Amino acid sequence: MGNEAFKAALNYAIDRGEINSDTPVEEALSGYKGIYYELCDEKGKIICKIPQGIVAKKLEDKGFKSNPMTESETREKAVLWAKSMGYPIPNKMGGCLAFILIIIGLFAFVVPGILILLWVWYQGNQYERDMRQLVAKWVDAGKPTPGKKENLERPLEIVPEKNSEEEIEQKLKDLLSMKERKVISDEEYKEMRKKILGL
């Protein structure tokens, strides 16, 4: 895979004209550094930097799979993203509390103990379902990094502005003037007056 990443980065740099095909590039000194794949010469001097995403895309186009994240890494990133977006995070019932409840239930009566055991089992399954849904939502959103509020699913709420007493008084005077000039009817006046007063 390392050899293929080197080839993909080298071909990309040549295609872009950043280096020539006869430029000496040392594979052993080239590699991933931070967010770039750096192509280096035999002295270790950086000739060209290619973003990792481009190298990964080139490898995927050739049929190579990038290293998938582990389930715990996926869940961790999904939770961080959900927190930054304001989505609810599934709660996992603590193991110690569940154990104590089961023991109390078994000492009190067997049936309540079994019911508590079933309830704890159900809560564990519910947590797993909620976590899978959260991860799926994060993946569907394009695996954004935490804090980027893109792909909003709900529109922003418009907060009505609060008017001062002077503004309300001025609006009522203007409304009364419109009624006296017969610009609006009595019914319209009453409705608009209620809106201004917030009734």
MARMARPA-841353 format. One record per residue: residue in three letters; z, y, x of N, C-alpha, C in turn. Coordinates in steps of 0.05 Angstrom, whole numbers, padded with zeros to 5 digits, always signed. Atoms other than C-alpha are relative to their C-alpha. Example, Ala and Ser with C-alpha at 12.3 -4.5 7.8 and 13.67 -1.06 7.14 Angstrom:
REM residues 2
ALA+00000-00024+00018+00156-00090+00246+00000+00024+00018
SER-00001-00024-00016+00143-00021+00273+00014+00022-00015
REM end
This chain:
REM residues 199
MET+00000-00024+00017+00000+00000+00000+00000+00025+00017
GLY-00001-00023-00017+00016+00048+00057-00027+00005+00012
ASN+00027-00003-00011-00052+00035+00088-00019+00012-00021
GLU+00017-00010+00022-00085+00048+00020+00006+00029-00006
ALA-00008-00028+00005-00046+00113+00011-00012+00017+00022
PHE+00012-00014-00022-00070+00135+00080-00030+00004-00004
LYS+00029-00001+00006-00142+00119+00062-00006+00020-00022
ALA+00004-00018+00023-00136+00155-00005+00003+00029+00008
ALA-00006-00027-00009-00106+00217+00028-00022+00010+00018
LEU+00021-00007-00019-00158+00217+00084-00026+00005-00014
ASN+00025-00004+00015-00217+00209+00036+00001+00025-00017
TYR-00003-00024+00016-00190+00264-00008-00003+00025+00017
ALA+00002-00023-00018-00182+00312+00051-00029+00004+00010
ILE+00028-00002-00009-00253+00296+00075-00017+00010-00023
ASP+00015-00009+00023-00282+00305+00005+00004+00029-00006
ARG-00006-00028+00005-00248+00372-00002-00009+00018+00023
GLY+00008-00016-00023-00273+00394+00067+00022+00011+00016
GLU-00023-00010-00015-00203+00404+00094-00001-00011+00029
ILE+00004+00012-00027-00220+00358+00153-00028-00012+00001
ASN+00025+00013-00004-00283+00328+00182+00004-00030+00002
SER-00002+00029-00002-00298+00253+00182+00005-00008+00029
ASP-00005+00007-00028-00294+00255+00259+00026+00011+00011
THR-00026-00011-00009-00226+00290+00261+00019-00023+00006
PRO-00019+00022-00007-00176+00245+00297+00026+00002-00017
VAL-00023+00001+00017-00122+00226+00247+00015-00026+00007
GLU-00017+00023-00008-00064+00180+00267+00015-00011-00024
GLU-00012+00012+00024-00044+00133+00211+00030-00005+00003
ALA-00028+00006-00005+00022+00114+00243+00018+00024-00002
LEU-00016-00025+00002+00046+00187+00244-00004+00014-00027
SER+00005-00012+00026+00018+00204+00176+00017-00014-00021
GLY-00016+00012+00021+00057+00192+00112+00012+00020-00019
TYR-00012-00016+00020+00097+00218+00054+00023+00016+00013
LYS-00021-00018-00008+00141+00278+00071+00006+00019-00023
GLY-00006-00017+00023+00176+00310+00012-00020-00005-00023
ILE+00019+00003+00022+00125+00323-00043-00029-00003+00010
TYR+00027+00001-00011+00065+00317+00004-00005-00026+00015
TYR+00008+00020-00019+00027+00263+00041-00013+00015+00023
GLU+00009-00016-00023+00017+00293+00110-00017-00017+00018
LEU+00017+00013-00019-00041+00274+00154+00004+00013+00027
CYS-00008-00011-00026-00023+00282+00228-00020-00011+00021
ASP+00016+00010-00023-00062+00277+00294+00018-00017+00018
GLU-00015+00018-00018-00041+00233+00353+00024+00013+00013
LYS-00023-00013-00011+00009+00286+00376+00022+00005-00022
GLY-00019-00004+00022+00043+00288+00308-00003+00027-00014
LYS+00004-00027+00012+00016+00357+00290-00013-00005-00028
ILE+00010+00003+00027+00003+00364+00215-00028+00013-00002
ILE+00028-00010+00003-00072+00371+00201-00004+00010-00029
CYS+00006-00006+00028-00070+00371+00126+00023-00011-00018
LYS-00021+00010+00019-00020+00364+00067-00014-00004-00027
ILE+00011+00006+00027-00041+00330+00002+00024-00006-00018
PRO-00022+00006+00019+00006+00331-00059+00001-00030-00007
GLN-00004+00029+00007+00035+00262-00075-00013-00008-00025
GLY+00012+00007+00026+00010+00265-00146-00030-00006+00003
ILE+00029+00005-00004-00063+00268-00122-00004-00027+00014
VAL+00002+00026-00013-00052+00209-00075+00005-00022-00019
ALA-00007+00020+00020-00019+00170-00131-00022-00004-00019
LYS+00023+00002+00019-00077+00186-00178-00023-00015+00013
LYS+00022+00014-00014-00128+00163-00126+00006-00030+00002
LEU-00007+00028-00002-00089+00098-00116-00002-00014-00027
GLU+00003+00011+00027-00085+00087-00192-00029-00005-00007
ASP+00029+00003+00006-00160+00098-00197-00011-00024+00014
LYS+00009+00024-00015-00169+00042-00146+00014-00025-00010
GLY-00013+00024+00012-00124-00004-00187+00028-00006+00012
PHE-00027+00004-00011-00059+00004-00147+00020+00012-00019
LYS-00021-00011+00017+00004+00013-00188+00020+00014+00017
SER-00021-00014-00014+00054+00064-00166+00027-00013-00005
ASN-00026+00013+00003+00126+00042-00157+00013+00009-00026
PRO-00012-00008+00025+00156+00041-00227+00030+00006+00004
MET-00028-00007-00001+00224+00072-00239+00016-00024-00012
THR-00018+00020+00012+00282+00025-00252+00009+00009-00027
GLU-00009-00008+00027+00311+00024-00322+00022+00021+00001
SER-00022-00019-00002+00373+00061-00300-00010+00028+00008
GLU+00012-00025-00007+00331+00115-00266-00014+00013-00023
THR+00014-00010+00023+00288+00121-00328+00019+00012-00020
ARG-00020-00009+00019+00349+00127-00372+00013+00026+00009
GLU-00013-00023-00011+00381+00178-00326-00017+00025-00003
LYS+00019-00023+00003+00319+00223-00326-00003+00007-00029
ALA+00003-00006+00028+00311+00216-00401+00025+00015-00011
VAL-00024-00013+00010+00384+00236-00413+00001+00029+00010
LEU+00000-00027-00011+00378+00297-00366-00020+00017-00016
TRP+00021-00015+00015+00314+00318-00403+00010+00006-00028
ALA-00009-00004+00028+00346+00308-00472+00022+00022+00000
LYS-00021-00020-00001+00407+00350-00451-00013+00028+00003
SER+00013-00027-00004+00361+00407-00427-00015+00009-00025
MET+00015-00007+00024+00322+00403-00493+00018+00004-00024
GLY-00019-00003+00022+00385+00402-00536-00001-00024-00019
TYR+00000+00024+00017+00372+00332-00564+00026-00015+00002
PRO-00025+00015-00001+00431+00288-00582-00002-00024+00020
ILE-00002+00022-00020+00453+00237-00529+00015-00023-00013
PRO-00015+00022+00011+00473+00167-00552+00026-00004+00014
ASN-00027+00005-00012+00547+00151-00541+00004-00030+00002
LYS-00007+00028-00004+00568+00085-00513+00030-00003-00003
MET-00028+00005+00005+00634+00057-00536+00012-00011+00026
GLY-00013+00008-00024+00682+00049-00478+00009-00030-00001
GLY-00007+00029-00001+00694-00024-00457+00030-00005-00004
CYS-00029+00003+00001+00769-00015-00451+00010+00003-00029
LEU-00008-00005+00028+00777+00013-00522-00009-00023-00017
ALA+00010+00023+00016+00734-00043-00551+00018-00024+00005
PHE-00016+00023-00007+00775-00095-00515+00028+00002-00013
ILE-00026-00004+00012+00841-00066-00540-00002-00004-00030
LEU+00003+00003+00029+00815-00062-00612-00003-00030-00007
ILE+00004+00028+00006+00793-00135-00609+00026-00015+00002
ILE-00026+00014-00004+00860-00158-00581+00019+00006-00023
ILE-00017-00008+00023+00898-00119-00635-00008-00014-00025
GLY+00010+00013+00023+00853-00147-00688+00006-00029-00001
LEU-00005+00028-00001+00861-00218-00664+00030-00007-00004
PHE-00029+00005+00003+00937-00212-00661+00008+00005-00029
ALA-00008-00006+00028+00941-00180-00730-00010-00023-00019
PHE+00012+00021+00016+00894-00228-00766-00026-00007+00013
VAL+00025+00009-00012+00834-00268-00745-00024+00014-00013
VAL+00023-00012+00014+00788-00239-00798-00005+00029+00009
PRO+00005-00027-00010+00799-00166-00779-00010+00000+00029
GLY+00010+00002-00027+00790-00186-00707-00029-00006+00002
ILE+00029+00007+00000+00723-00217-00722-00016+00024-00010
LEU+00015-00023+00010+00703-00156-00763-00002+00022+00022
ILE+00001-00020-00022+00722-00110-00705-00019-00009+00022
LEU+00019+00011-00019+00684-00156-00658-00029+00005-00009
LEU+00027-00006+00011+00623-00150-00703-00007+00029+00001
TRP+00004-00029-00001+00632-00075-00707-00007+00009+00028
VAL+00005-00007-00028+00636-00069-00631-00028-00009+00009
TRP+00027+00011-00006+00574-00113-00624-00022+00018-00012
TYR+00020-00017+00013+00537-00070-00675-00002+00027+00015
GLN+00000-00025-00014+00558-00006-00638-00015-00002+00026
GLY+00014+00004-00025+00532-00034-00572-00030-00002-00005
ASN+00029+00002+00006+00465-00053-00604-00011+00027-00009
GLN+00009-00026+00009+00461+00016-00637-00005+00018+00024
TYR+00003-00016-00024+00471+00049-00570-00026-00007+00015
GLU+00024+00008-00013+00416+00008-00539-00025+00009-00015
ARG+00023-00009+00016+00368+00024-00596-00004+00030+00003
ASP+00002-00029-00003+00384+00099-00591-00010+00007+00027
MET+00009-00006-00027+00375+00098-00516-00030-00006+00004
ARG+00029+00007-00002+00307+00063-00522-00016+00022-00014
GLN+00014-00021+00014+00286+00115-00573-00001+00026+00016
LEU-00001-00024-00016+00309+00172-00528-00019-00002+00024
VAL+00018+00004-00022+00271+00143-00469-00029+00002-00009
ALA+00027-00001+00010+00209+00134-00512-00008+00029-00007
LYS+00005-00028+00007+00215+00206-00536-00006+00016+00026
TRP+00004-00014-00026+00220+00230-00463-00027-00008+00012
VAL+00026+00009-00010+00160+00188-00443-00023+00012-00016
ASP+00020-00012+00017+00120+00213-00503-00004+00030+00006
ALA+00002-00028-00006+00136+00284-00482-00012+00005+00028
GLY+00013-00003-00025+00103+00270-00415+00019-00001+00024
LYS-00020+00002-00021+00166+00256-00374+00005+00027+00014
PRO-00004-00026-00013+00181+00330-00364+00027+00001+00015
THR-00025-00004-00015+00234+00353-00316+00020+00015-00017
PRO-00020-00013+00016+00300+00377-00345-00003+00031+00002
GLY+00001-00029+00000+00301+00450-00366-00027+00012-00009
LYS+00026-00010+00009+00227+00456-00383-00003-00006-00030
LYS+00002+00003+00028+00222+00468-00457-00029+00001-00010
GLU+00028+00002+00009+00151+00445-00468-00001-00021-00021
ASN+00004+00019+00021+00124+00404-00525+00022+00001-00022
LEU-00021-00003+00020+00174+00433-00575-00009-00012-00027
GLU+00007+00013+00025+00175+00392-00639+00008+00017-00025
ARG-00009-00016+00023+00209+00443-00683-00005+00029+00005
PRO+00005-00029-00005+00190+00516-00693+00026+00015+00005
LEU-00023-00017-00006+00236+00570-00669+00009+00013-00026
GLU-00011-00012+00023+00282+00598-00722+00000+00030+00003
ILE+00000-00029-00001+00275+00671-00740+00027+00009-00011
VAL-00026-00010+00007+00343+00705-00742-00004+00027-00014
PRO+00004-00025+00014+00345+00759-00794+00017+00022+00014
GLU-00013-00022-00014+00363+00827-00765+00021+00012-00019
LYS-00022-00012+00015+00428+00859-00787-00003+00031+00001
ASN+00004-00029+00002+00420+00931-00811+00027+00014-00001
SER-00024-00017+00001+00472+00985-00801+00002+00013-00027
GLU-00004-00013+00026+00501+01023-00860-00020+00023-00004
GLU+00019-00023+00002+00457+01083-00845-00028-00009-00006
GLU+00027+00010+00005+00394+01041-00844-00002-00010-00029
ILE+00000+00009+00028+00413+01009-00911-00002+00023-00019
GLU+00000-00024+00017+00427+01077-00941-00027+00013+00000
GLN+00026-00012-00001+00360+01103-00917-00021-00016-00015
LYS+00018+00017+00015+00323+01043-00945+00004+00002-00030
LEU-00005-00003+00028+00357+01051-01012-00011+00027-00010
LYS+00011-00026+00008+00338+01125-01014-00031-00001-00002
ASP+00029+00003+00000+00265+01107-00997-00009-00016-00025
LEU+00007+00017+00023+00265+01053-01051+00003+00016-00026
LEU-00004-00016+00024+00293+01101-01103-00022+00021-00003
SER+00023-00019+00000+00240+01152-01084-00025-00013-00010
MET+00024+00015+00009+00186+01100-01094+00001-00005-00030
LYS-00003+00006+00029+00214+01083-01163-00005+00026-00016
GLU+00003-00026+00014+00217+01157-01184-00029+00009+00000
ARG+00028-00008-00002+00145+01168-01161-00018-00021-00015
LYS+00014+00021+00015+00126+01106-01203-00019-00017+00018
VAL+00015+00017-00018+00100+01069-01142+00007-00029-00005
ILE-00009+00027+00006+00141+01009-01161+00013+00000-00028
SER-00013+00002+00027+00167+00984-01229+00030-00003+00003
ASP-00030+00004+00000+00240+00979-01250+00008-00028+00010
GLU-00006+00028-00008+00238+00903-01240-00003-00003+00031
GLU+00005+00002-00028+00209+00910-01170+00023+00015+00015
TYR-00021-00016-00012+00261+00963-01154+00026-00017+00002
LYS-00025+00016+00000+00319+00917-01175-00002-00023+00020
GLU+00003+00023-00019+00291+00858-01135+00003+00010+00029
MET-00001-00011-00027+00280+00900-01072+00027+00010+00008
ARG-00027-00010-00005+00348+00932-01079+00019-00023+00007
LYS-00017+00023-00006+00381+00864-01081-00005-00011+00029
LYS+00007+00009-00027+00344+00843-01017+00012+00018+00021
ILE-00011-00019-00019+00365+00906-00981+00030-00003+00003
LEU-00029+00003+00000+00438+00896-01001+00009-00028+00008
GLY-00007+00028-00008+00434+00822-00983+00013-00016-00022
LEU-00012+00013+00023+00453+00799-01053-00017-00024-00009
REM end
